[in-house]
Amino acid sequence: MSRFENVPEISQSLDGKGLRVAIVAGRFNANVGEGLLGACVEELLARGVAASDILIAKVPGALEMPLTLQTLAQTEEYDALIALGAVIRGDTYHFEIVSNEMAAGITRVQLDWDIPVANGVLTTNTDEQAEIRMDVKGRECAQCAIEMANLLRTIRA
């Protein structure tokens, strides 16, 4: 049902039944990465994505994510992808390089391969900030992946 007369509107769908989702998770800042991953998988399962339809691929860190996401996208086996990890500011410019290049690579995969990629790589100033955000962000990424996969299915139908 549309909120506006004579204006079609696609409704949000968080039903994960029948969707295939791959998660690329960084091992660097492992405590935060595992927290993100646990919350994300829990939410995918709670939303109806079958355990057998979830793949987890672990990578060393954030800069390895775009290539892994691209390779997964090329298989055309997944409805959505999720990137999870943490880049925590240190004392050097390295934080900016990793954060910017990782984000640009993830966006490029999404656009080049026509597949939704939920970016759950936290970029924070401190470990504490990352730990505070990891549970919520992991769940939000699962919801985003499901919603976008369903939205694109509806548009393409």
N, CA, C and O atoms as a GROMACS GRO file, in nm:
protein
  628
    1MET      N    1   0.084  -0.119   0.000
    1MET     CA    2   0.000   0.000   0.000
    1MET      C    3   0.088   0.124   0.000
    1MET      O    4   0.187   0.131   0.073
    2SER      N    5   0.051   0.221  -0.081
    2SER     CA    6   0.128   0.344  -0.092
    2SER      C    7   0.075   0.450   0.004
    2SER      O    8  -0.044   0.455   0.033
    3ARG      N    9   0.164   0.531   0.050
    3ARG     CA   10   0.124   0.642   0.138
    3ARG      C   11   0.066   0.758   0.059
    3ARG      O   12   0.000   0.846   0.114
    4PHE      N   13   0.092   0.758  -0.071
    4PHE     CA   14   0.050   0.868  -0.156
    4PHE      C   15  -0.040   0.818  -0.267
    4PHE      O   16  -0.009   0.716  -0.330
    5GLU      N   17  -0.147   0.885  -0.292
    5GLU     CA   18  -0.243   0.843  -0.393
    5GLU      C   19  -0.177   0.839  -0.530
    5GLU      O   20  -0.112   0.934  -0.573
    6ASN      N   21  -0.195   0.726  -0.599
    6ASN     CA   22  -0.145   0.704  -0.734
    6ASN      C   23   0.008   0.706  -0.746
    6ASN      O   24   0.060   0.726  -0.855
    7VAL      N   25   0.079   0.686  -0.634
    7VAL     CA   26   0.225   0.683  -0.638
    7VAL      C   27   0.271   0.548  -0.584
    7VAL      O   28   0.258   0.521  -0.465
    8PRO      N   29   0.324   0.462  -0.672
    8PRO     CA   30   0.371   0.332  -0.625
    8PRO      C   31   0.489   0.349  -0.529
    8PRO      O   32   0.572   0.438  -0.546
    9GLU      N   33   0.494   0.262  -0.429
    9GLU     CA   34   0.602   0.267  -0.331
    9GLU      C   35   0.642   0.124  -0.294
    9GLU      O   36   0.556   0.041  -0.262
   10ILE      N   37   0.770   0.097  -0.298
   10ILE     CA   38   0.820  -0.035  -0.260
   10ILE      C   39   0.839  -0.036  -0.110
   10ILE      O   40   0.911   0.048  -0.055
   11SER      N   41   0.776  -0.129  -0.044
   11SER     CA   42   0.785  -0.138   0.102
   11SER      C   43   0.912  -0.210   0.145
   11SER      O   44   0.964  -0.296   0.073
   12GLN      N   45   0.961  -0.175   0.261
   12GLN     CA   46   1.076  -0.242   0.320
   12GLN      C   47   1.041  -0.387   0.351
   12GLN      O   48   0.933  -0.415   0.404
   13SER      N   49   1.131  -0.478   0.318
   13SER     CA   50   1.114  -0.618   0.354
   13SER      C   51   1.241  -0.668   0.422
   13SER      O   52   1.350  -0.663   0.364
   14LEU      N   53   1.225  -0.715   0.544
   14LEU     CA   54   1.337  -0.773   0.619
   14LEU      C   55   1.322  -0.924   0.633
   14LEU      O   56   1.370  -0.983   0.729
   15ASP      N   57   1.254  -0.985   0.536
   15ASP     CA   58   1.236  -1.130   0.533
   15ASP      C   59   1.354  -1.192   0.459
   15ASP      O   60   1.369  -1.174   0.338
   16GLY      N   61   1.438  -1.264   0.531
   16GLY     CA   62   1.557  -1.321   0.471
   16GLY      C   63   1.540  -1.459   0.412
   16GLY      O   64   1.636  -1.517   0.361
   17LYS      N   65   1.418  -1.512   0.420
   17LYS     CA   66   1.393  -1.648   0.370
   17LYS      C   67   1.432  -1.659   0.222
   17LYS      O   68   1.389  -1.579   0.139
   18GLY      N   69   1.514  -1.759   0.191
   18GLY     CA   70   1.554  -1.784   0.053
   18GLY      C   71   1.672  -1.701   0.005
   18GLY      O   72   1.716  -1.719  -0.109
   19LEU      N   73   1.724  -1.610   0.086
   19LEU     CA   74   1.838  -1.527   0.044
   19LEU      C   75   1.969  -1.597   0.076
   19LEU      O   76   1.982  -1.667   0.177
   20ARG      N   77   2.067  -1.575  -0.010
   20ARG     CA   78   2.203  -1.625   0.013
   20ARG      C   79   2.292  -1.504   0.040
   20ARG      O   80   2.295  -1.408  -0.038
   21VAL      N   81   2.364  -1.509   0.151
   21VAL     CA   82   2.445  -1.395   0.196
   21VAL      C   83   2.586  -1.441   0.229
   21VAL      O   84   2.605  -1.542   0.298
   22ALA      N   85   2.686  -1.368   0.179
   22ALA     CA   86   2.825  -1.395   0.215
   22ALA      C   87   2.878  -1.279   0.298
   22ALA      O   88   2.850  -1.162   0.271
   23ILE      N   89   2.954  -1.314   0.400
   23ILE     CA   90   3.013  -1.216   0.490
   23ILE      C   91   3.164  -1.224   0.479
   23ILE      O   92   3.223  -1.332   0.487
   24VAL      N   93   3.227  -1.108   0.459
   24VAL     CA   94   3.372  -1.100   0.460
   24VAL      C   95   3.410  -1.029   0.589
   24VAL      O   96   3.373  -0.914   0.610
   25ALA      N   97   3.484  -1.098   0.674
   25ALA     CA   98   3.518  -1.044   0.805
   25ALA      C   99   3.668  -1.035   0.823
   25ALA      O  100   3.742  -1.131   0.797
   26GLY      N  101   3.713  -0.919   0.867
   26GLY     CA  102   3.855  -0.898   0.891
   26GLY      C  103   3.899  -0.955   1.025
   26GLY      O  104   3.825  -0.949   1.123
   27ARG      N  105   4.020  -1.010   1.028
   27ARG     CA  106   4.075  -1.065   1.152
   27ARG      C  107   4.147  -0.959   1.235
   27ARG      O  108   4.164  -0.977   1.356
   28PHE      N  109   4.190  -0.850   1.173
   28PHE     CA  110   4.258  -0.744   1.247
   28PHE      C  111   4.157  -0.680   1.342
   28PHE      O  112   4.041  -0.664   1.306
   29ASN      N  113   4.199  -0.646   1.461
   29ASN     CA  114   4.108  -0.601   1.568
   29ASN      C  115   4.004  -0.710   1.592
   29ASN      O  116   3.883  -0.686   1.586
   30ALA      N  117   4.054  -0.829   1.620
   30ALA     CA  118   3.974  -0.951   1.626
   30ALA      C  119   3.857  -0.946   1.723
   30ALA      O  120   3.750  -0.998   1.692
   31ASN      N  121   3.872  -0.886   1.837
   31ASN     CA  122   3.764  -0.879   1.935
   31ASN      C  123   3.642  -0.808   1.876
   31ASN      O  124   3.529  -0.855   1.889
   32VAL      N  125   3.666  -0.697   1.812
   32VAL     CA  126   3.556  -0.621   1.750
   32VAL      C  127   3.501  -0.697   1.631
   32VAL      O  128   3.379  -0.704   1.613
   33GLY      N  129   3.587  -0.755   1.549
   33GLY     CA  130   3.542  -0.831   1.434
   33GLY      C  131   3.453  -0.948   1.472
   33GLY      O  132   3.352  -0.973   1.407
   34GLU      N  133   3.490  -1.018   1.577
   34GLU     CA  134   3.408  -1.130   1.623
   34GLU      C  135   3.275  -1.083   1.679
   34GLU      O  136   3.173  -1.149   1.661
   35GLY      N  137   3.276  -0.970   1.748
   35GLY     CA  138   3.150  -0.913   1.798
   35GLY      C  139   3.056  -0.874   1.686
   35GLY      O  140   2.936  -0.901   1.692
   36LEU      N  141   3.110  -0.809   1.583
   36LEU     CA  142   3.031  -0.773   1.466
   36LEU      C  143   2.974  -0.897   1.398
   36LEU      O  144   2.856  -0.903   1.363
   37LEU      N  145   3.060  -0.997   1.380
   37LEU     CA  146   3.022  -1.120   1.311
   37LEU      C  147   2.913  -1.194   1.387
   37LEU      O  148   2.815  -1.240   1.328
   38GLY      N  149   2.928  -1.206   1.517
   38GLY     CA  150   2.828  -1.276   1.597
   38GLY      C  151   2.692  -1.210   1.590
   38GLY      O  152   2.591  -1.278   1.571
   39ALA      N  153   2.689  -1.079   1.603
   39ALA     CA  154   2.562  -1.005   1.597
   39ALA      C  155   2.500  -1.014   1.458
   39ALA      O  156   2.378  -1.026   1.445
   40CYS      N  157   2.583  -1.008   1.355
   40CYS     CA  158   2.534  -1.013   1.217
   40CYS      C  159   2.472  -1.150   1.186
   40CYS      O  160   2.361  -1.157   1.133
   41VAL      N  161   2.543  -1.256   1.218
   41VAL     CA  162   2.492  -1.390   1.190
   41VAL      C  163   2.365  -1.417   1.269
   41VAL      O  164   2.269  -1.473   1.216
   42GLU      N  165   2.363  -1.378   1.395
   42GLU     CA  166   2.242  -1.393   1.477
   42GLU      C  167   2.122  -1.326   1.411
   42GLU      O  168   2.013  -1.384   1.406
   43GLU      N  169   2.143  -1.205   1.362
   43GLU     CA  170   2.034  -1.130   1.300
   43GLU      C  171   1.991  -1.192   1.168
   43GLU      O  172   1.872  -1.200   1.139
   44LEU      N  173   2.086  -1.237   1.088
   44LEU     CA  174   2.050  -1.304   0.962
   44LEU      C  175   1.963  -1.426   0.990
   44LEU      O  176   1.860  -1.445   0.925
   45LEU      N  177   2.003  -1.507   1.086
   45LEU     CA  178   1.926  -1.626   1.121
   45LEU      C  179   1.788  -1.588   1.175
   45LEU      O  180   1.689  -1.652   1.141
   46ALA      N  181   1.782  -1.487   1.259
   46ALA     CA  182   1.655  -1.443   1.317
   46ALA      C  183   1.560  -1.390   1.210
   46ALA      O  184   1.438  -1.397   1.225
   47ARG      N  185   1.616  -1.338   1.101
   47ARG     CA  186   1.534  -1.283   0.991
   47ARG      C  187   1.501  -1.388   0.885
   47ARG      O  188   1.440  -1.354   0.784
   48GLY      N  189   1.541  -1.514   0.908
   48GLY     CA  190   1.499  -1.622   0.818
   48GLY      C  191   1.602  -1.670   0.719
   48GLY      O  192   1.573  -1.760   0.640
   49VAL      N  193   1.721  -1.613   0.719
   49VAL     CA  194   1.825  -1.664   0.629
   49VAL      C  195   1.871  -1.799   0.687
   49VAL      O  196   1.906  -1.808   0.805
   50ALA      N  197   1.871  -1.901   0.605
   50ALA     CA  198   1.912  -2.035   0.650
   50ALA      C  199   2.063  -2.037   0.674
   50ALA      O  200   2.139  -1.974   0.601
   51ALA      N  201   2.104  -2.109   0.776
   51ALA     CA  202   2.247  -2.121   0.807
   51ALA      C  203   2.324  -2.173   0.685
   51ALA      O  204   2.438  -2.131   0.661
   52SER      N  205   2.264  -2.262   0.611
   52SER     CA  206   2.331  -2.319   0.493
   52SER      C  207   2.343  -2.218   0.378
   52SER      O  208   2.414  -2.244   0.281
   53ASP      N  209   2.274  -2.104   0.389
   53ASP     CA  210   2.280  -1.999   0.288
   53ASP      C  211   2.369  -1.882   0.329
   53ASP      O  212   2.367  -1.777   0.265
   54ILE      N  213   2.448  -1.901   0.435
   54ILE     CA  214   2.541  -1.800   0.482
   54ILE      C  215   2.683  -1.854   0.466
   54ILE      O  216   2.712  -1.967   0.505
   55LEU      N  217   2.770  -1.773   0.408
   55LEU     CA  218   2.911  -1.808   0.398
   55LEU      C  219   2.992  -1.700   0.470
   55LEU      O  220   2.965  -1.581   0.454
   56ILE      N  221   3.090  -1.741   0.549
   56ILE     CA  222   3.180  -1.648   0.615
   56ILE      C  223   3.319  -1.668   0.559
   56ILE      O  224   3.373  -1.779   0.561
   57ALA      N  225   3.377  -1.560   0.508
   57ALA     CA  226   3.515  -1.563   0.457
   57ALA      C  227   3.597  -1.467   0.542
   57ALA      O  228   3.568  -1.348   0.548
   58LYS      N  229   3.700  -1.520   0.608
   58LYS     CA  230   3.786  -1.437   0.692
   58LYS      C  231   3.905  -1.389   0.611
   58LYS      O  232   3.962  -1.464   0.532
   59VAL      N  233   3.941  -1.262   0.629
   59VAL     CA  234   4.055  -1.201   0.562
   59VAL      C  235   4.144  -1.132   0.665
   59VAL      O  236   4.098  -1.105   0.776
   60PRO      N  237   4.269  -1.104   0.631
   60PRO     CA  238   4.358  -1.041   0.729
   60PRO      C  239   4.306  -0.907   0.782
   60PRO      O  240   4.309  -0.883   0.902
   61GLY      N  241   4.260  -0.819   0.694
   61GLY     CA  242   4.217  -0.687   0.738
   61GLY      C  243   4.130  -0.617   0.635
   61GLY      O  244   4.084  -0.678   0.539
   62ALA      N  245   4.108  -0.489   0.657
   62ALA     CA  246   4.014  -0.412   0.575
   62ALA      C  247   4.056  -0.399   0.428
   62ALA      O  248   3.970  -0.399   0.340
   63LEU      N  249   4.183  -0.389   0.402
   63LEU     CA  250   4.226  -0.370   0.263
   63LEU      C  251   4.211  -0.497   0.178
   63LEU      O  252   4.214  -0.490   0.056
   64GLU      N  253   4.195  -0.609   0.242
   64GLU     CA  254   4.174  -0.735   0.169
   64GLU      C  255   4.027  -0.761   0.140
   64GLU      O  256   3.993  -0.854   0.066
   65MET      N  257   3.940  -0.682   0.196
   65MET     CA  258   3.796  -0.704   0.180
   65MET      C  259   3.745  -0.681   0.038
   65MET      O  260   3.673  -0.766  -0.014
   66PRO      N  261   3.779  -0.569  -0.028
   66PRO     CA  262   3.723  -0.546  -0.162
   66PRO      C  263   3.751  -0.658  -0.261
   66PRO      O  264   3.661  -0.696  -0.336
   67LEU      N  265   3.873  -0.710  -0.265
   67LEU     CA  266   3.904  -0.818  -0.358
   67LEU      C  267   3.822  -0.943  -0.326
   67LEU      O  268   3.772  -1.010  -0.417
   68THR      N  269   3.809  -0.975  -0.199
   68THR     CA  270   3.731  -1.092  -0.160
   68THR      C  271   3.584  -1.072  -0.193
   68THR      O  272   3.519  -1.164  -0.244
   69LEU      N  273   3.532  -0.954  -0.166
   69LEU     CA  274   3.392  -0.923  -0.201
   69LEU      C  275   3.371  -0.932  -0.352
   69LEU      O  276   3.271  -0.987  -0.398
   70GLN      N  277   3.465  -0.879  -0.428
   70GLN     CA  278   3.455  -0.885  -0.575
   70GLN      C  279   3.454  -1.029  -0.624
   70GLN      O  280   3.375  -1.064  -0.712
   71THR      N  281   3.540  -1.111  -0.569
   71THR     CA  282   3.547  -1.252  -0.609
   71THR      C  283   3.416  -1.324  -0.576
   71THR      O  284   3.368  -1.405  -0.655
   72LEU      N  285   3.360  -1.294  -0.459
   72LEU     CA  286   3.230  -1.352  -0.422
   72LEU      C  287   3.120  -1.303  -0.516
   72LEU      O  288   3.035  -1.381  -0.559
   73ALA      N  289   3.122  -1.176  -0.549
   73ALA     CA  290   3.021  -1.120  -0.640
   73ALA      C  291   3.030  -1.187  -0.777
   73ALA      O  292   2.927  -1.214  -0.839
   74GLN      N  293   3.150  -1.214  -0.824
   74GLN     CA  294   3.170  -1.276  -0.954
   74GLN      C  295   3.108  -1.414  -0.964
   74GLN      O  296   3.075  -1.460  -1.073
   75THR      N  297   3.091  -1.482  -0.852
   75THR     CA  298   3.032  -1.615  -0.855
   75THR      C  299   2.883  -1.610  -0.888
   75THR      O  300   2.826  -1.708  -0.934
   76GLU      N  301   2.821  -1.494  -0.865
   76GLU     CA  302   2.676  -1.474  -0.885
   76GLU      C  303   2.593  -1.572  -0.802
   76GLU      O  304   2.481  -1.604  -0.840
   77GLU      N  305   2.646  -1.619  -0.691
   77GLU     CA  306   2.576  -1.713  -0.604
   77GLU      C  307   2.506  -1.644  -0.487
   77GLU      O  308   2.431  -1.709  -0.414
   78TYR      N  309   2.529  -1.515  -0.468
   78TYR     CA  310   2.479  -1.447  -0.349
   78TYR      C  311   2.385  -1.332  -0.385
   78TYR      O  312   2.399  -1.267  -0.488
   79ASP      N  313   2.289  -1.310  -0.297
   79ASP     CA  314   2.195  -1.199  -0.314
   79ASP      C  315   2.248  -1.072  -0.251
   79ASP      O  316   2.210  -0.962  -0.292
   80ALA      N  317   2.334  -1.086  -0.153
   80ALA     CA  318   2.393  -0.971  -0.085
   80ALA      C  319   2.524  -1.012  -0.020
   80ALA      O  320   2.547  -1.129   0.010
   81LEU      N  321   2.609  -0.913   0.001
   81LEU     CA  322   2.737  -0.933   0.067
   81LEU      C  323   2.746  -0.838   0.187
   81LEU      O  324   2.681  -0.734   0.190
   82ILE      N  325   2.827  -0.876   0.284
   82ILE     CA  326   2.846  -0.793   0.403
   82ILE      C  327   2.995  -0.788   0.433
   82ILE      O  328   3.063  -0.891   0.432
   83ALA      N  329   3.046  -0.668   0.461
   83ALA     CA  330   3.184  -0.649   0.503
   83ALA      C  331   3.185  -0.610   0.650
   83ALA      O  332   3.117  -0.515   0.690
   84LEU      N  333   3.263  -0.682   0.732
   84LEU     CA  334   3.269  -0.655   0.876
   84LEU      C  335   3.413  -0.646   0.923
   84LEU      O  336   3.498  -0.726   0.884
   85GLY      N  337   3.439  -0.548   1.007
   85GLY     CA  338   3.572  -0.534   1.064
   85GLY      C  339   3.585  -0.401   1.135
   85GLY      O  340   3.487  -0.330   1.155
   86ALA      N  341   3.707  -0.370   1.172
   86ALA     CA  342   3.732  -0.244   1.242
   86ALA      C  343   3.868  -0.187   1.203
   86ALA      O  344   3.969  -0.257   1.201
   87VAL      N  345   3.866  -0.058   1.174
   87VAL     CA  346   3.989   0.018   1.153
   87VAL      C  347   3.989   0.122   1.264
   87VAL      O  348   3.904   0.211   1.268
   88ILE      N  349   4.086   0.110   1.354
   88ILE     CA  350   4.091   0.197   1.472
   88ILE      C  351   4.211   0.290   1.458
   88ILE      O  352   4.323   0.247   1.432
   89ARG      N  353   4.184   0.420   1.477
   89ARG     CA  354   4.287   0.522   1.457
   89ARG      C  355   4.410   0.495   1.542
   89ARG      O  356   4.400   0.460   1.660
   90GLY      N  357   4.525   0.512   1.480
   90GLY     CA  358   4.652   0.503   1.552
   90GLY      C  359   4.721   0.638   1.547
   90GLY      O  360   4.656   0.742   1.538
   91ASP      N  361   4.850   0.636   1.554
   91ASP     CA  362   4.927   0.761   1.557
   91ASP      C  363   4.975   0.806   1.420
   91ASP      O  364   5.042   0.909   1.409
   92THR      N  365   4.942   0.730   1.315
   92THR     CA  366   4.993   0.765   1.182
   92THR      C  367   4.878   0.786   1.083
   92THR      O  368   4.761   0.762   1.114
   93TYR      N  369   4.916   0.831   0.965
   93TYR     CA  370   4.821   0.856   0.857
   93TYR      C  371   4.762   0.726   0.800
   93TYR      O  372   4.667   0.731   0.722
   94HIS      N  373   4.816   0.613   0.838
   94HIS     CA  374   4.771   0.483   0.788
   94HIS      C  375   4.620   0.463   0.805
   94HIS      O  376   4.556   0.402   0.719
   95PHE      N  377   4.563   0.513   0.913
   95PHE     CA  378   4.419   0.502   0.940
   95PHE      C  379   4.338   0.558   0.823
   95PHE      O  380   4.244   0.494   0.775
   96GLU      N  381   4.374   0.678   0.778
   96GLU     CA  382   4.301   0.742   0.669
   96GLU      C  383   4.313   0.663   0.539
   96GLU      O  384   4.215   0.646   0.467
   97ILE      N  385   4.433   0.616   0.510
   97ILE     CA  386   4.454   0.540   0.387
   97ILE      C  387   4.368   0.413   0.388
   97ILE      O  388   4.294   0.387   0.293
   98VAL      N  389   4.377   0.337   0.496
   98VAL     CA  390   4.302   0.211   0.504
   98VAL      C  391   4.152   0.238   0.499
   98VAL      O  392   4.080   0.173   0.424
   99SER      N  393   4.105   0.333   0.578
   99SER     CA  394   3.961   0.364   0.583
   99SER      C  395   3.908   0.408   0.447
   99SER      O  396   3.806   0.357   0.400
  100ASN      N  397   3.977   0.501   0.384
  100ASN     CA  398   3.929   0.554   0.256
  100ASN      C  399   3.935   0.452   0.144
  100ASN      O  400   3.840   0.438   0.067
  101GLU      N  401   4.046   0.380   0.134
  101GLU     CA  402   4.061   0.282   0.026
  101GLU      C  403   3.965   0.165   0.044
  101GLU      O  404   3.908   0.115  -0.054
  102MET      N  405   3.947   0.121   0.167
  102MET     CA  406   3.853   0.011   0.194
  102MET      C  407   3.712   0.051   0.154
  102MET      O  408   3.642  -0.024   0.086
  103ALA      N  409   3.670   0.169   0.197
  103ALA     CA  410   3.534   0.214   0.167
  103ALA      C  411   3.513   0.233   0.017
  103ALA      O  412   3.409   0.195  -0.037
  104ALA      N  413   3.611   0.290  -0.051
  104ALA     CA  414   3.600   0.308  -0.196
  104ALA      C  415   3.594   0.174  -0.267
  104ALA      O  416   3.518   0.157  -0.362
  105GLY      N  417   3.675   0.078  -0.222
  105GLY     CA  418   3.673  -0.055  -0.283
  105GLY      C  419   3.542  -0.126  -0.265
  105GLY      O  420   3.492  -0.190  -0.357
  106ILE      N  421   3.485  -0.115  -0.146
  106ILE     CA  422   3.355  -0.178  -0.120
  106ILE      C  423   3.246  -0.117  -0.208
  106ILE      O  424   3.164  -0.188  -0.265
  107THR      N  425   3.246   0.015  -0.218
  107THR     CA  426   3.147   0.082  -0.302
  107THR      C  427   3.164   0.041  -0.448
  107THR      O  428   3.066   0.020  -0.520
  108ARG      N  429   3.288   0.031  -0.492
  108ARG     CA  430   3.315  -0.009  -0.631
  108ARG      C  431   3.262  -0.149  -0.661
  108ARG      O  432   3.203  -0.172  -0.767
  109VAL      N  433   3.282  -0.241  -0.569
  109VAL     CA  434   3.230  -0.378  -0.588
  109VAL      C  435   3.079  -0.373  -0.603
  109VAL      O  436   3.023  -0.437  -0.692
  110GLN      N  437   3.014  -0.300  -0.518
  110GLN     CA  438   2.868  -0.289  -0.520
  110GLN      C  439   2.819  -0.238  -0.655
  110GLN      O  440   2.725  -0.294  -0.713
  111LEU      N  441   2.882  -0.134  -0.704
  111LEU     CA  442   2.838  -0.073  -0.830
  111LEU      C  443   2.882  -0.153  -0.952
  111LEU      O  444   2.806  -0.168  -1.047
  112ASP      N  445   3.004  -0.204  -0.951
  112ASP     CA  446   3.055  -0.279  -1.067
  112ASP      C  447   2.985  -0.413  -1.084
  112ASP      O  448   2.966  -0.459  -1.197
  113TRP      N  449   2.946  -0.477  -0.974
  113TRP     CA  450   2.890  -0.611  -0.981
  113TRP      C  451   2.740  -0.615  -0.953
  113TRP      O  452   2.682  -0.724  -0.949
  114ASP      N  453   2.678  -0.500  -0.933
  114ASP     CA  454   2.533  -0.492  -0.920
  114ASP      C  455   2.479  -0.581  -0.807
  114ASP      O  456   2.382  -0.654  -0.824
  115ILE      N  457   2.547  -0.573  -0.692
  115ILE     CA  458   2.507  -0.653  -0.576
  115ILE      C  459   2.517  -0.564  -0.451
  115ILE      O  460   2.614  -0.490  -0.436
  116PRO      N  461   2.419  -0.571  -0.364
  116PRO     CA  462   2.429  -0.490  -0.243
  116PRO      C  463   2.541  -0.540  -0.152
  116PRO      O  464   2.557  -0.660  -0.131
  117VAL      N  465   2.617  -0.445  -0.098
  117VAL     CA  466   2.722  -0.475  -0.001
  117VAL      C  467   2.699  -0.386   0.121
  117VAL      O  468   2.711  -0.264   0.112
  118ALA      N  469   2.667  -0.446   0.232
  118ALA     CA  470   2.650  -0.371   0.356
  118ALA      C  471   2.788  -0.350   0.418
  118ALA      O  472   2.859  -0.446   0.449
  119ASN      N  473   2.826  -0.224   0.437
  119ASN     CA  474   2.957  -0.192   0.490
  119ASN      C  475   2.950  -0.179   0.642
  119ASN      O  476   2.901  -0.080   0.695
  120GLY      N  477   2.999  -0.281   0.710
  120GLY     CA  478   3.002  -0.282   0.855
  120GLY      C  479   3.144  -0.275   0.909
  120GLY      O  480   3.175  -0.333   1.013
  121VAL      N  481   3.231  -0.205   0.837
  121VAL     CA  482   3.366  -0.186   0.886
  121VAL      C  483   3.367  -0.057   0.967
  121VAL      O  484   3.357   0.053   0.913
  122LEU      N  485   3.379  -0.072   1.097
  122LEU     CA  486   3.380   0.043   1.186
  122LEU      C  487   3.511   0.119   1.169
  122LEU      O  488   3.618   0.059   1.162
  123THR      N  489   3.504   0.250   1.163
  123THR     CA  490   3.623   0.335   1.161
  123THR      C  491   3.610   0.428   1.281
  123THR      O  492   3.534   0.525   1.278
  124THR      N  493   3.685   0.398   1.385
  124THR     CA  494   3.670   0.469   1.512
  124THR      C  495   3.804   0.523   1.561
  124THR      O  496   3.911   0.484   1.514
  125ASN      N  497   3.794   0.612   1.657
  125ASN     CA  498   3.913   0.670   1.718
  125ASN      C  499   3.973   0.580   1.826
  125ASN      O  500   4.094   0.585   1.851
  126THR      N  501   3.889   0.498   1.889
  126THR     CA  502   3.938   0.416   2.000
  126THR      C  503   3.878   0.276   1.995
  126THR      O  504   3.776   0.253   1.930
  127ASP      N  505   3.943   0.183   2.065
  127ASP     CA  506   3.890   0.047   2.079
  127ASP      C  507   3.753   0.051   2.146
  127ASP      O  508   3.661  -0.020   2.107
  128GLU      N  509   3.742   0.136   2.248
  128GLU     CA  510   3.617   0.145   2.323
  128GLU      C  511   3.499   0.186   2.233
  128GLU      O  512   3.391   0.130   2.243
  129GLN      N  513   3.521   0.284   2.146
  129GLN     CA  514   3.414   0.325   2.054
  129GLN      C  515   3.371   0.209   1.966
  129GLN      O  516   3.252   0.189   1.943
  130ALA      N  517   3.466   0.132   1.918
  130ALA     CA  518   3.435   0.018   1.831
  130ALA      C  519   3.356  -0.088   1.908
  130ALA      O  520   3.258  -0.142   1.857
  131GLU      N  521   3.399  -0.116   2.028
  131GLU     CA  522   3.331  -0.219   2.109
  131GLU      C  523   3.188  -0.179   2.143
  131GLU      O  524   3.099  -0.264   2.147
  132ILE      N  525   3.166  -0.050   2.167
  132ILE     CA  526   3.032  -0.001   2.197
  132ILE      C  527   2.939  -0.017   2.076
  132ILE      O  528   2.820  -0.044   2.093
  133ARG      N  529   2.993  -0.002   1.955
  133ARG     CA  530   2.911  -0.002   1.834
  133ARG      C  531   2.895  -0.138   1.768
  133ARG      O  532   2.807  -0.155   1.683
  134MET      N  533   2.979  -0.236   1.804
  134MET     CA  534   2.986  -0.359   1.725
  134MET      C  535   2.856  -0.438   1.721
  134MET      O  536   2.820  -0.489   1.614
  135ASP      N  537   2.784  -0.450   1.830
  135ASP     CA  538   2.662  -0.530   1.829
  135ASP      C  539   2.555  -0.466   1.740
  135ASP      O  540   2.495  -0.534   1.657
  136VAL      N  541   2.532  -0.338   1.758
  136VAL     CA  542   2.430  -0.269   1.679
  136VAL      C  543   2.467  -0.269   1.531
  136VAL      O  544   2.382  -0.294   1.446
  137LYS      N  545   2.593  -0.241   1.501
  137LYS     CA  546   2.635  -0.234   1.361
  137LYS      C  547   2.627  -0.372   1.294
  137LYS      O  548   2.589  -0.381   1.178
  138GLY      N  549   2.662  -0.477   1.365
  138GLY     CA  550   2.650  -0.611   1.308
  138GLY      C  551   2.507  -0.643   1.271
  138GLY      O  552   2.481  -0.697   1.164
  139ARG      N  553   2.414  -0.610   1.360
  139ARG     CA  554   2.271  -0.634   1.332
  139ARG      C  555   2.221  -0.545   1.218
  139ARG      O  556   2.146  -0.591   1.132
  140GLU      N  557   2.262  -0.420   1.219
  140GLU     CA  558   2.219  -0.329   1.113
  140GLU      C  559   2.267  -0.376   0.976
  140GLU      O  560   2.195  -0.362   0.877
  141CYS      N  561   2.387  -0.430   0.969
  141CYS     CA  562   2.438  -0.478   0.840
  141CYS      C  563   2.358  -0.597   0.789
  141CYS      O  564   2.331  -0.606   0.669
  142ALA      N  565   2.320  -0.686   0.878
  142ALA     CA  566   2.235  -0.798   0.837
  142ALA      C  567   2.102  -0.746   0.781
  142ALA      O  568   2.057  -0.792   0.676
  143GLN      N  569   2.042  -0.652   0.852
  143GLN     CA  570   1.915  -0.595   0.807
  143GLN      C  571   1.930  -0.522   0.674
  143GLN      O  572   1.845  -0.533   0.586
  144CYS      N  573   2.038  -0.446   0.660
  144CYS     CA  574   2.064  -0.373   0.536
  144CYS      C  575   2.079  -0.469   0.418
  144CYS      O  576   2.021  -0.446   0.312
  145ALA      N  577   2.156  -0.575   0.437
  145ALA     CA  578   2.177  -0.672   0.328
  145ALA      C  579   2.045  -0.735   0.285
  145ALA      O  580   2.018  -0.748   0.166
  146ILE      N  581   1.964  -0.774   0.382
  146ILE     CA  582   1.834  -0.835   0.350
  146ILE      C  583   1.742  -0.735   0.280
  146ILE      O  584   1.682  -0.765   0.178
  147GLU      N  585   1.734  -0.616   0.337
  147GLU     CA  586   1.645  -0.514   0.278
  147GLU      C  587   1.686  -0.482   0.135
  147GLU      O  588   1.600  -0.474   0.047
  148MET      N  589   1.814  -0.462   0.111
  148MET     CA  590   1.859  -0.426  -0.023
  148MET      C  591   1.844  -0.540  -0.123
  148MET      O  592   1.810  -0.517  -0.239
  149ALA      N  593   1.868  -0.664  -0.079
  149ALA     CA  594   1.848  -0.778  -0.169
  149ALA      C  595   1.702  -0.786  -0.210
  149ALA      O  596   1.672  -0.808  -0.328
  150ASN      N  597   1.612  -0.769  -0.114
  150ASN     CA  598   1.468  -0.773  -0.145
  150ASN      C  599   1.426  -0.656  -0.231
  150ASN      O  600   1.344  -0.672  -0.323
  151LEU      N  601   1.479  -0.538  -0.204
  151LEU     CA  602   1.446  -0.421  -0.284
  151LEU      C  603   1.487  -0.440  -0.430
  151LEU      O  604   1.410  -0.413  -0.522
  152LEU      N  605   1.610  -0.487  -0.450
  152LEU     CA  606   1.656  -0.507  -0.587
  152LEU      C  607   1.579  -0.617  -0.659
  152LEU      O  608   1.553  -0.606  -0.779
  153ARG      N  609   1.542  -0.722  -0.586
  153ARG     CA  610   1.458  -0.827  -0.647
  153ARG      C  611   1.326  -0.769  -0.695
  153ARG      O  612   1.280  -0.800  -0.804
  154THR      N  613   1.267  -0.684  -0.613
  154THR     CA  614   1.137  -0.624  -0.648
  154THR      C  615   1.153  -0.532  -0.770
  154THR      O  616   1.071  -0.537  -0.861
  155ILE      N  617   1.256  -0.450  -0.772
  155ILE     CA  618   1.277  -0.358  -0.883
  155ILE      C  619   1.300  -0.436  -1.012
  155ILE      O  620   1.250  -0.397  -1.118
  156ARG      N  621   1.375  -0.545  -1.005
  156ARG     CA  622   1.410  -0.621  -1.124
  156ARG      C  623   1.296  -0.709  -1.175
  156ARG      O  624   1.297  -0.753  -1.290
  157ALA      N  625   1.198  -0.734  -1.088
  157ALA     CA  626   1.088  -0.824  -1.126
  157ALA      C  627   0.993  -0.757  -1.225
  157ALA      O  628   0.895  -0.818  -1.268
   0.00000   0.00000   0.00000
